[in-house]
Amino acid sequence: MNSDQLKGKWKQMKGSVKERWGKLTDDDLDVINGQSDQLIGKIQERYGVARQEAQKQVDEWNSSVARESEVEKKRYVEEKRKAS
C-alpha cells in the first residue's frame, strides 16, 4: 500500500495500526492521519527504535495488509461467481 492509499483508507486502517502498535494512542493516530512518515516517527518515539527499524515494521505491516486485501478481493469475486 503506497502513501496515497494509506491516506485514503486511514479511517479503516486505524484499527489495524492500533492492533499492531498498541502503544500508539488515539491522539497519535489523529496526528498521523494516514501519513507514512508520521506513522514511522510515532513508532520510533513510542517504541524507542531506530527509523530504519520503524520503516521495516511499517513495510511488513503494509505487505500483510495488502495480502489480506487481496485474499478478501479473491473471496468476493469467487462468491459473486458462485452466485451467478
FIKOLVEX-833967 format. One record per atom (N, C-alpha, C): residue in one letter; atom name; y negated, x negated, z. Coordinates in nm, 2 decimals. Layout:
+---+----+--------+--------+--------+
! r !  a !      y !      x !      z !
+---+----+--------+--------+--------+
! a ! CA !      Y !      X !      Z !
...
+---+----+--------+--------+--------+
This chain:
+---+----+--------+--------+--------+
! r !  a !      y !      x !      z !
+---+----+--------+--------+--------+
! m !  N !   0.12 !  -0.09 !   0.00 !
! m ! CA !   0.00 !   0.00 !   0.00 !
! m !  C !  -0.12 !  -0.09 !   0.00 !
! n !  N !  -0.21 !  -0.07 !  -0.09 !
! n ! CA !  -0.33 !  -0.15 !  -0.10 !
! n !  C !  -0.44 !  -0.09 !  -0.01 !
! s !  N !  -0.55 !  -0.17 !   0.00 !
! s ! CA !  -0.66 !  -0.13 !   0.09 !
! s !  C !  -0.72 !   0.01 !   0.06 !
! d !  N !  -0.73 !   0.04 !  -0.07 !
! d ! CA !  -0.79 !   0.17 !  -0.11 !
! d !  C !  -0.69 !   0.28 !  -0.06 !
! q !  N !  -0.56 !   0.26 !  -0.08 !
! q ! CA !  -0.46 !   0.36 !  -0.04 !
! q !  C !  -0.46 !   0.38 !   0.11 !
! l !  N !  -0.48 !   0.27 !   0.18 !
! l ! CA !  -0.48 !   0.28 !   0.33 !
! l !  C !  -0.60 !   0.36 !   0.37 !
! k !  N !  -0.72 !   0.34 !   0.31 !
! k ! CA !  -0.84 !   0.42 !   0.35 !
! k !  C !  -0.82 !   0.56 !   0.32 !
! g !  N !  -0.76 !   0.59 !   0.20 !
! g ! CA !  -0.74 !   0.73 !   0.16 !
! g !  C !  -0.64 !   0.81 !   0.25 !
! k !  N !  -0.55 !   0.74 !   0.30 !
! k ! CA !  -0.44 !   0.81 !   0.38 !
! k !  C !  -0.45 !   0.78 !   0.53 !
! w !  N !  -0.57 !   0.73 !   0.57 !
! w ! CA !  -0.58 !   0.68 !   0.71 !
! w !  C !  -0.55 !   0.78 !   0.81 !
! k !  N !  -0.59 !   0.91 !   0.80 !
! k ! CA !  -0.56 !   1.01 !   0.90 !
! k !  C !  -0.41 !   1.03 !   0.91 !
! q !  N !  -0.34 !   1.02 !   0.80 !
! q ! CA !  -0.20 !   1.04 !   0.80 !
! q !  C !  -0.13 !   0.92 !   0.86 !
! m !  N !  -0.18 !   0.80 !   0.84 !
! m ! CA !  -0.12 !   0.68 !   0.88 !
! m !  C !  -0.15 !   0.64 !   1.03 !
! k !  N !  -0.25 !   0.70 !   1.09 !
! k ! CA !  -0.28 !   0.66 !   1.23 !
! k !  C !  -0.16 !   0.67 !   1.32 !
! g !  N !  -0.08 !   0.77 !   1.31 !
! g ! CA !   0.04 !   0.78 !   1.39 !
! g !  C !   0.13 !   0.67 !   1.38 !
! s !  N !   0.15 !   0.63 !   1.25 !
! s ! CA !   0.24 !   0.52 !   1.23 !
! s !  C !   0.19 !   0.39 !   1.28 !
! v !  N !   0.06 !   0.37 !   1.27 !
! v ! CA !  -0.01 !   0.25 !   1.32 !
! v !  C !   0.00 !   0.25 !   1.47 !
! k !  N !  -0.02 !   0.36 !   1.54 !
! k ! CA !  -0.02 !   0.37 !   1.68 !
! k !  C !   0.13 !   0.35 !   1.73 !
! e !  N !   0.22 !   0.39 !   1.65 !
! e ! CA !   0.36 !   0.37 !   1.69 !
! e !  C !   0.40 !   0.22 !   1.68 !
! r !  N !   0.35 !   0.16 !   1.58 !
! r ! CA !   0.38 !   0.02 !   1.55 !
! r !  C !   0.31 !  -0.07 !   1.65 !
! w !  N !   0.18 !  -0.05 !   1.67 !
! w ! CA !   0.10 !  -0.13 !   1.76 !
! w !  C !   0.04 !  -0.04 !   1.87 !
! g !  N !   0.12 !  -0.02 !   1.97 !
! g ! CA !   0.09 !   0.07 !   2.08 !
! g !  C !  -0.03 !   0.03 !   2.16 !
! k !  N !  -0.07 !  -0.09 !   2.16 !
! k ! CA !  -0.18 !  -0.14 !   2.24 !
! k !  C !  -0.32 !  -0.10 !   2.17 !
! l !  N !  -0.31 !  -0.05 !   2.05 !
! l ! CA !  -0.44 !  -0.01 !   1.99 !
! l !  C !  -0.48 !   0.13 !   2.04 !
! t !  N !  -0.60 !   0.14 !   2.08 !
! t ! CA !  -0.65 !   0.27 !   2.13 !
! t !  C !  -0.70 !   0.36 !   2.02 !
! d !  N !  -0.72 !   0.49 !   2.06 !
! d ! CA !  -0.78 !   0.58 !   1.97 !
! d !  C !  -0.91 !   0.54 !   1.92 !
! d !  N !  -0.99 !   0.48 !   2.01 !
! d ! CA !  -1.12 !   0.42 !   1.97 !
! d !  C !  -1.10 !   0.31 !   1.86 !
! d !  N !  -1.00 !   0.22 !   1.89 !
! d ! CA !  -0.97 !   0.12 !   1.79 !
! d !  C !  -0.94 !   0.18 !   1.65 !
! l !  N !  -0.86 !   0.28 !   1.65 !
! l ! CA !  -0.82 !   0.35 !   1.53 !
! l !  C !  -0.94 !   0.41 !   1.46 !
! d !  N !  -1.03 !   0.46 !   1.54 !
! d ! CA !  -1.16 !   0.52 !   1.48 !
! d !  C !  -1.24 !   0.41 !   1.42 !
! v !  N !  -1.25 !   0.29 !   1.48 !
! v ! CA !  -1.33 !   0.18 !   1.43 !
! v !  C !  -1.26 !   0.12 !   1.30 !
! i !  N !  -1.13 !   0.11 !   1.31 !
! i ! CA !  -1.05 !   0.06 !   1.19 !
! i !  C !  -1.08 !   0.14 !   1.07 !
! n !  N !  -1.06 !   0.27 !   1.09 !
! n ! CA !  -1.09 !   0.37 !   0.98 !
! n !  C !  -1.03 !   0.33 !   0.84 !
! g !  N !  -0.91 !   0.29 !   0.84 !
! g ! CA !  -0.84 !   0.26 !   0.72 !
! g !  C !  -0.88 !   0.12 !   0.65 !
! q !  N !  -0.95 !   0.04 !   0.72 !
! q ! CA !  -0.99 !  -0.09 !   0.67 !
! q !  C !  -0.89 !  -0.20 !   0.71 !
! s !  N !  -0.83 !  -0.25 !   0.62 !
! s ! CA !  -0.72 !  -0.35 !   0.64 !
! s !  C !  -0.77 !  -0.47 !   0.73 !
! d !  N !  -0.89 !  -0.52 !   0.70 !
! d ! CA !  -0.94 !  -0.63 !   0.78 !
! d !  C !  -0.97 !  -0.60 !   0.92 !
! q !  N !  -1.02 !  -0.47 !   0.94 !
! q ! CA !  -1.04 !  -0.42 !   1.08 !
! q !  C !  -0.91 !  -0.41 !   1.15 !
! l !  N !  -0.81 !  -0.36 !   1.09 !
! l ! CA !  -0.67 !  -0.35 !   1.15 !
! l !  C !  -0.62 !  -0.49 !   1.19 !
! i !  N !  -0.63 !  -0.58 !   1.10 !
! i ! CA !  -0.59 !  -0.72 !   1.13 !
! i !  C !  -0.66 !  -0.77 !   1.25 !
! g !  N !  -0.79 !  -0.76 !   1.25 !
! g ! CA !  -0.88 !  -0.81 !   1.36 !
! g !  C !  -0.84 !  -0.74 !   1.49 !
! k !  N !  -0.82 !  -0.61 !   1.49 !
! k ! CA !  -0.78 !  -0.55 !   1.62 !
! k !  C !  -0.64 !  -0.59 !   1.67 !
! i !  N !  -0.55 !  -0.61 !   1.58 !
! i ! CA !  -0.42 !  -0.66 !   1.62 !
! i !  C !  -0.43 !  -0.80 !   1.68 !
! q !  N !  -0.51 !  -0.88 !   1.62 !
! q ! CA !  -0.54 !  -1.02 !   1.68 !
! q !  C !  -0.59 !  -1.00 !   1.82 !
! e !  N !  -0.69 !  -0.92 !   1.83 !
! e ! CA !  -0.76 !  -0.90 !   1.96 !
! e !  C !  -0.67 !  -0.85 !   2.07 !
! r !  N !  -0.60 !  -0.74 !   2.04 !
! r ! CA !  -0.51 !  -0.67 !   2.14 !
! r !  C !  -0.38 !  -0.75 !   2.17 !
! y !  N !  -0.33 !  -0.82 !   2.07 !
! y ! CA !  -0.20 !  -0.89 !   2.09 !
! y !  C !  -0.22 !  -1.04 !   2.10 !
! g !  N !  -0.34 !  -1.09 !   2.09 !
! g ! CA !  -0.36 !  -1.24 !   2.11 !
! g !  C !  -0.28 !  -1.32 !   2.01 !
! v !  N !  -0.27 !  -1.28 !   1.88 !
! v ! CA !  -0.20 !  -1.35 !   1.78 !
! v !  C !  -0.30 !  -1.41 !   1.68 !
! a !  N !  -0.26 !  -1.51 !   1.60 !
! a ! CA !  -0.35 !  -1.57 !   1.50 !
! a !  C !  -0.36 !  -1.47 !   1.39 !
! r !  N !  -0.47 !  -1.49 !   1.31 !
! r ! CA !  -0.49 !  -1.40 !   1.20 !
! r !  C !  -0.38 !  -1.40 !   1.10 !
! q !  N !  -0.32 !  -1.51 !   1.07 !
! q ! CA !  -0.20 !  -1.52 !   0.98 !
! q !  C !  -0.09 !  -1.43 !   1.03 !
! e !  N !  -0.06 !  -1.43 !   1.16 !
! e ! CA !   0.05 !  -1.35 !   1.22 !
! e !  C !   0.01 !  -1.20 !   1.21 !
! a !  N !  -0.11 !  -1.17 !   1.24 !
! a ! CA !  -0.15 !  -1.03 !   1.23 !
! a !  C !  -0.14 !  -0.98 !   1.08 !
! q !  N !  -0.18 !  -1.06 !   0.99 !
! q ! CA !  -0.17 !  -1.03 !   0.85 !
! q !  C !  -0.02 !  -1.01 !   0.81 !
! k !  N !   0.07 !  -1.10 !   0.86 !
! k ! CA !   0.21 !  -1.08 !   0.83 !
! k !  C !   0.26 !  -0.95 !   0.88 !
! q !  N !   0.22 !  -0.91 !   1.00 !
! q ! CA !   0.27 !  -0.79 !   1.06 !
! q !  C !   0.22 !  -0.67 !   0.98 !
! v !  N !   0.09 !  -0.67 !   0.94 !
! v ! CA !   0.04 !  -0.56 !   0.86 !
! v !  C !   0.11 !  -0.56 !   0.72 !
! d !  N !   0.14 !  -0.67 !   0.66 !
! d ! CA !   0.21 !  -0.67 !   0.53 !
! d !  C !   0.35 !  -0.61 !   0.55 !
! e !  N !   0.42 !  -0.65 !   0.66 !
! e ! CA !   0.55 !  -0.60 !   0.68 !
! e !  C !   0.55 !  -0.45 !   0.70 !
! w !  N !   0.45 !  -0.40 !   0.78 !
! w ! CA !   0.43 !  -0.26 !   0.81 !
! w !  C !   0.40 !  -0.19 !   0.67 !
! n !  N !   0.31 !  -0.24 !   0.59 !
! n ! CA !   0.28 !  -0.18 !   0.46 !
! n !  C !   0.41 !  -0.17 !   0.38 !
! s !  N !   0.49 !  -0.27 !   0.38 !
! s ! CA !   0.62 !  -0.26 !   0.30 !
! s !  C !   0.71 !  -0.15 !   0.35 !
! s !  N !   0.72 !  -0.14 !   0.48 !
! s ! CA !   0.81 !  -0.04 !   0.53 !
! s !  C !   0.76 !   0.10 !   0.51 !
! v !  N !   0.62 !   0.12 !   0.51 !
! v ! CA !   0.56 !   0.25 !   0.48 !
! v !  C !   0.59 !   0.28 !   0.34 !
! a !  N !   0.57 !   0.18 !   0.25 !
! a ! CA !   0.59 !   0.21 !   0.11 !
! a !  C !   0.73 !   0.24 !   0.08 !
! r !  N !   0.83 !   0.18 !   0.14 !
! r ! CA !   0.97 !   0.21 !   0.12 !
! r !  C !   1.00 !   0.35 !   0.17 !
! e !  N !   0.95 !   0.39 !   0.29 !
! e ! CA !   0.97 !   0.53 !   0.34 !
! e !  C !   0.91 !   0.63 !   0.24 !
! s !  N !   0.79 !   0.60 !   0.19 !
! s ! CA !   0.73 !   0.69 !   0.10 !
! s !  C !   0.81 !   0.71 !  -0.03 !
! e !  N !   0.87 !   0.60 !  -0.08 !
! e ! CA !   0.95 !   0.60 !  -0.20 !
! e !  C !   1.07 !   0.69 !  -0.17 !
! v !  N !   1.14 !   0.67 !  -0.06 !
! v ! CA !   1.26 !   0.75 !  -0.02 !
! v !  C !   1.22 !   0.89 !  -0.02 !
! e !  N !   1.11 !   0.93 !   0.05 !
! e ! CA !   1.07 !   1.07 !   0.06 !
! e !  C !   1.04 !   1.13 !  -0.08 !
! k !  N !   0.98 !   1.05 !  -0.17 !
! k ! CA !   0.95 !   1.09 !  -0.30 !
! k !  C !   1.08 !   1.12 !  -0.38 !
! k !  N !   1.18 !   1.03 !  -0.37 !
! k ! CA !   1.31 !   1.05 !  -0.44 !
! k !  C !   1.38 !   1.17 !  -0.38 !
! r !  N !   1.37 !   1.19 !  -0.25 !
! r ! CA !   1.43 !   1.31 !  -0.19 !
! r !  C !   1.37 !   1.44 !  -0.24 !
! y !  N !   1.24 !   1.44 !  -0.25 !
! y ! CA !   1.17 !   1.56 !  -0.30 !
! y !  C !   1.21 !   1.59 !  -0.45 !
! v !  N !   1.21 !   1.48 !  -0.53 !
! v ! CA !   1.25 !   1.50 !  -0.67 !
! v !  C !   1.39 !   1.55 !  -0.68 !
! e !  N !   1.48 !   1.50 !  -0.60 !
! e ! CA !   1.62 !   1.54 !  -0.60 !
! e !  C !   1.63 !   1.69 !  -0.56 !
! e !  N !   1.56 !   1.73 !  -0.46 !
! e ! CA !   1.56 !   1.87 !  -0.41 !
! e !  C !   1.50 !   1.96 !  -0.52 !
! k !  N !   1.40 !   1.92 !  -0.59 !
! k ! CA !   1.34 !   2.00 !  -0.69 !
! k !  C !   1.44 !   2.02 !  -0.81 !
! r !  N !   1.51 !   1.91 !  -0.84 !
! r ! CA !   1.61 !   1.91 !  -0.95 !
! r !  C !   1.73 !   2.01 !  -0.91 !
! k !  N !   1.77 !   2.00 !  -0.79 !
! k ! CA !   1.88 !   2.09 !  -0.74 !
! k !  C !   1.84 !   2.24 !  -0.75 !
! a !  N !   1.71 !   2.26 !  -0.71 !
! a ! CA !   1.66 !   2.40 !  -0.71 !
! a !  C !   1.65 !   2.46 !  -0.84 !
! s !  N !   1.64 !   2.38 !  -0.95 !
! s ! CA !   1.62 !   2.43 !  -1.08 !
! s !  C !   1.74 !   2.49 !  -1.14 !
+---+----+--------+--------+--------+
